[in-house]
Amino acid sequence: MDGPLPELQFRVDAAALARLMPMHLSMASDGTVTGVGPTLAKLLAGHPVLGRDFFDLFEVRRPGDVVSADDLLRRAGQRLHIACPHLPTTGLRGLAVPLAGGEGILLNLSFGVGVEDAVRDHALTDADFAPTDLAMELLYLIETKTAVMQELRALNLRLEGARSEAEERALTDTLTGLRNRRALDMALTQAVVRDTPFGLMHMDLDYFKAVNDTLGHAAGDHVLREVARVLREQTRTGDTVARVGGDEFVIVLPGLTDPSRLRSIAERIIDRLTQPMEWDGQPCCISASIGMTVSTEFAPVLPDRMQAAADAALYDSKRAGRGRATLYRPDPAGPPGS
């Protein structure tokens, strides 16, 4: 068929128009609103619309020269960016077309990329959109993605928690809850790398074997847990208290190199541990011998040499009668292990 296609005109009743374009707004040629779609009416509930001038209700932000019904007709078919003072958080997109016979203007509105916020802010449902509108399908996809991402975040948090818990277990003595030898090695290495002066104590329990032999291993385990409690009470949060053998403990005290303070802490620990610990109605009597040293006595600071020095001081305490603390004094020939 040659020549231009004939212009087709349709008349659609209000109910059909509301179903096809629930966000439409019709107006007379002077801009007076004559009809409004159900979703738009829902958004503007409490604000009269019919009979009002369109530009009293809305503002065309772009293009910026649309301030009258004639301007709307001049911009017919072009995308409009529209704001409404009654919907301050909701941006609108629109397209205006003239009605046949100069009967007015039909304007269809949508939320554009702000549809997700609009649905949340105005409690919209699938019934508020045209049956052919993909907005709800897109929202379902967004909700599904959000749910999946939330589940992934929760899974990552659980995995991170499990990893942290496993790492904590790997650094903890299961009987006493103190640090273990691996954690001690890490604390010593960290102090050396950070060049942090520190004190070191090596403690061995006196008469512990007698508790095990006379009252049994359950009593011995009870004593070890009580010793751990005392050591936690007598040290600071940032100190490392480790059980490194059956009844051997090592304490790392960052920033503490004053011999008098170290001796004061050691004597408090010994005093507490000489007090009988009751097990099943029976007293468990032990004591403790301690060897001490400080990193400022070593150059370079080597953890193995410091532990050997504290160990040597510990055995000096044992030989001197037990139940006492001895501070290692370096031999001019060099520290142990040199």
C-alpha positions in Angstrom: 0.0 0.0 0.0 1.6 3.3 -1.2 1.3 6.6 0.7 1.1 7.4 4.4 -0.8 5.2 6.7 -4.2 6.5 7.8 -4.3 8.0 11.3 -6.0 5.6 13.7 -8.0 6.9 16.6 -9.2 4.9 19.6 -11.6 5.6 22.4 -10.9 3.8 25.6 -13.2 3.9 28.6 -11.9 5.0 32.0 -11.8 1.5 33.5 -9.7 0.1 30.6 -7.4 3.1 30.7 -6.9 2.7 34.4 -6.0 -1.0 33.9 -3.6 -0.2 31.0 -2.1 2.9 32.5 -2.6 3.0 36.3 -0.2 6.0 36.5 -1.9 8.1 33.9 -3.2 11.6 34.3 -5.6 13.3 31.8 -6.1 17.0 31.5 -8.1 19.5 29.5 -6.3 21.7 27.0 -5.8 24.4 29.6 -4.0 21.9 32.0 -7.0 21.2 34.3 -6.8 17.6 35.5 -9.8 15.6 34.4 -8.8 12.1 35.2 -6.2 10.2 37.3 -5.1 6.5 37.3 -5.6 4.4 40.5 -2.0 4.1 41.4 -1.3 7.8 41.0 -4.4 8.5 43.1 -3.1 6.1 45.7 0.2 8.0 45.8 -1.6 11.4 46.2 -4.2 10.1 48.7 -5.3 13.1 50.8 -4.5 15.6 48.1 -7.3 16.7 45.7 -6.3 16.1 42.1 -9.4 16.3 39.9 -10.1 19.9 38.8 -6.7 21.1 39.8 -4.2 22.7 37.5 -1.5 20.2 36.6 1.2 22.7 37.3 -0.2 23.3 40.8 0.5 19.7 41.6 3.6 18.9 39.6 6.8 20.5 38.3 8.5 19.5 35.1 12.2 19.5 36.0 13.4 18.5 32.5 13.1 20.0 30.0 13.2 23.2 32.0 10.9 25.2 29.7 7.7 23.3 30.3 5.5 25.5 32.5 2.1 25.4 30.7 -0.2 23.0 29.0 0.9 24.4 25.6 4.5 23.6 26.6 3.4 20.0 27.3 1.9 19.8 23.9 5.0 21.3 22.3 7.0 18.6 24.0 4.6 15.8 23.2 6.4 12.5 22.8 9.5 13.6 24.7 10.6 12.1 28.0 9.8 14.4 30.9 11.3 14.4 34.4 8.6 15.4 36.8 8.6 16.1 40.6 5.7 16.4 42.9 5.9 18.4 46.2 3.5 15.9 47.8 6.0 13.0 46.9 9.3 14.5 47.9 11.2 11.2 47.8 9.7 10.0 44.6 10.9 11.0 41.2 8.7 10.5 38.2 9.2 10.0 34.5 6.5 11.0 32.0 5.3 11.1 28.4 2.6 13.4 27.2 0.5 13.0 24.1 -2.4 15.2 22.7 -5.8 13.7 22.7 -7.7 13.5 19.3 -9.7 16.5 18.3 -7.8 18.9 20.6 -9.7 17.4 23.6 -6.7 17.7 25.9 -3.6 15.9 27.0 -2.9 12.4 28.2 0.2 12.0 30.4 1.5 8.6 31.5 3.9 8.4 34.4 6.3 5.9 35.8 9.0 5.6 38.5 11.9 4.9 36.2 15.0 3.6 38.1 13.4 4.7 41.4 10.8 1.9 41.2 12.4 -0.1 44.1 12.3 2.9 46.4 8.8 3.8 45.3 7.4 0.3 46.0 9.0 0.4 49.5 8.0 3.9 50.4 4.4 3.6 49.2 3.7 -0.1 49.9 2.9 -0.8 46.2 2.0 -4.3 45.0 1.7 -6.0 41.7 -1.9 -4.8 41.4 -0.6 -1.2 41.3 1.2 -1.8 38.0 -0.1 -2.5 34.5 -0.2 -6.3 33.7 2.5 -5.8 31.0 4.8 -3.8 33.3 8.0 -5.7 34.2 8.5 -3.6 37.3 7.4 -6.3 39.7 9.4 -9.0 37.9 12.4 -6.8 38.2 11.7 -6.2 41.9 11.3 -10.0 42.5 14.8 -10.4 40.9 16.2 -7.7 43.1 14.6 -9.2 46.2 16.0 -12.6 45.2 19.4 -11.2 44.7 19.2 -9.3 48.0 18.2 -12.5 49.8 21.0 -14.4 48.2 23.5 -11.7 49.1 22.3 -11.6 52.7 22.6 -15.4 52.9 26.1 -15.2 51.5 27.0 -12.5 54.0 25.6 -14.6 56.8 27.5 -17.7 55.5 30.7 -15.7 55.3 30.2 -14.5 58.9 29.6 -18.0 60.0 32.7 -19.2 58.2 34.8 -16.4 59.6 33.5 -17.2 63.1 34.3 -20.9 62.6 37.8 -20.0 61.3 38.4 -17.7 64.3 37.1 -20.3 66.7 39.4 -22.9 65.1 42.4 -20.6 65.3 41.6 -19.8 68.9 41.4 -23.5 69.7 44.7 -24.1 68.0 46.3 -21.5 70.3 44.6 -22.6 73.5 45.5 -25.2 76.1 42.4 -27.3 76.4 42.7 -28.1 80.1 43.4 -24.7 81.5 42.2 -22.3 78.8 45.5 -20.6 78.8 47.7 -20.1 75.7 49.7 -23.0 74.5 53.3 -23.3 73.3 52.4 -22.2 69.7 50.7 -19.1 71.0 53.7 -18.4 73.3 56.1 -18.6 70.3 53.9 -16.2 68.4 53.8 -13.7 71.3 57.6 -13.8 71.6 58.2 -13.4 67.9 55.7 -10.5 67.8 57.5 -8.7 70.7 60.9 -9.1 69.0 59.6 -8.0 65.6 57.9 -4.9 67.2 61.0 -4.2 69.2 58.9 -4.2 72.4 60.8 -4.6 75.7 59.3 -7.4 77.8 59.8 -9.5 80.9 59.7 -13.3 80.8 58.8 -15.7 83.6 59.2 -19.5 83.6 57.2 -21.2 86.4 57.2 -24.8 87.5 54.9 -26.2 90.2 56.5 -27.7 93.3 55.1 -30.9 94.8 52.6 -31.2 92.0 53.6 -34.9 91.4 52.6 -35.7 95.0 49.1 -34.4 94.3 48.7 -36.7 91.3 50.2 -39.6 93.2 48.1 -39.3 96.3 44.8 -37.8 95.1 44.8 -38.8 91.4 44.9 -37.1 88.1 41.5 -35.5 88.5 42.8 -33.7 91.5 45.9 -32.7 89.5 43.7 -31.3 86.7 41.8 -29.3 89.2 45.0 -27.9 90.6 46.2 -26.9 87.1 42.9 -25.1 86.4 43.2 -23.3 89.8 46.8 -22.3 88.9 45.5 -20.9 85.6 42.9 -18.9 87.4 45.5 -17.4 89.7 47.9 -16.5 86.9 45.1 -14.8 85.0 44.2 -12.8 88.1 47.8 -11.7 88.7 48.6 -10.6 85.1 47.3 -8.0 82.7 45.0 -8.4 79.7 47.9 -7.8 77.3 50.2 -10.4 78.9 50.6 -13.9 77.5 50.1 -16.7 80.0 50.9 -20.1 78.5 51.0 -23.7 79.8 53.9 -25.3 78.0 54.2 -28.6 79.7 52.5 -30.8 82.4 53.0 -28.3 85.2 55.2 -25.7 83.5 54.0 -22.2 82.6 55.6 -19.2 80.8 54.4 -15.6 81.1 55.3 -12.8 78.7 54.9 -9.3 80.0 55.2 -6.7 77.3 56.6 -3.3 78.4 57.6 -4.6 81.8 61.3 -4.8 82.4 61.7 -3.4 85.9 63.2 -6.3 88.0 61.5 -5.0 91.2 58.0 -5.1 89.5 58.7 -8.5 88.1 59.7 -9.8 91.5 56.6 -8.3 93.1 54.3 -10.1 90.6 56.2 -13.4 91.0 56.0 -13.2 94.8 52.2 -12.5 94.7 51.8 -15.6 92.4 53.9 -17.8 94.7 52.0 -16.5 97.8 48.6 -17.3 96.2 49.8 -20.8 95.0 51.0 -21.8 98.5 47.5 -21.6 99.8 45.9 -25.1 99.8 43.4 -25.9 97.1 40.6 -28.2 98.2 39.7 -31.2 96.0 36.9 -33.6 97.1 37.3 -32.5 100.7 41.1 -33.0 100.6 43.7 -30.1 100.6 46.0 -30.0 97.6 49.3 -28.4 98.7 51.7 -27.0 96.1 54.1 -24.2 95.7 55.8 -22.6 92.7 59.4 -21.8 91.6 59.9 -19.0 89.1 62.8 -18.0 86.9 62.7 -14.4 85.4 64.6 -12.4 82.8 64.1 -9.2 80.8 64.7 -8.6 77.1 66.9 -5.5 77.8 69.7 -7.8 79.0 70.0 -9.3 75.5 71.4 -8.0 72.3 70.2 -9.2 70.0 66.9 -10.3 71.6 66.5 -14.0 70.7 63.5 -15.8 72.2 65.4 -19.1 72.5 68.2 -17.5 74.5 65.7 -15.7 76.8 63.8 -18.9 77.5 67.0 -20.7 78.3 68.0 -17.9 80.6 64.6 -18.0 82.4 64.9 -21.7 82.6 68.3 -21.5 84.2 67.0 -19.0 86.8 64.1 -21.3 87.5 66.4 -24.1 88.4 68.4 -21.7 90.6 65.1 -21.2 92.5 64.6 -25.0 92.7 68.2 -25.5 94.1 67.7 -22.7 96.6 64.8 -24.5 98.2 61.8 -23.9 95.9 58.9 -21.6 96.4 60.8 -18.6 95.3 61.6 -16.4 92.3 65.1 -15.8 90.8 66.1 -13.1 88.3 68.6 -14.3 85.7 71.8 -12.3 85.7 73.8 -12.6 82.4 77.2 -14.2 82.5 79.9 -12.0 81.0 80.7 -15.0 78.8 77.3 -14.8 77.3 73.7 -15.9 77.9 72.7 -19.6 77.9 72.6 -21.1 74.5 75.2 -18.7 73.1 
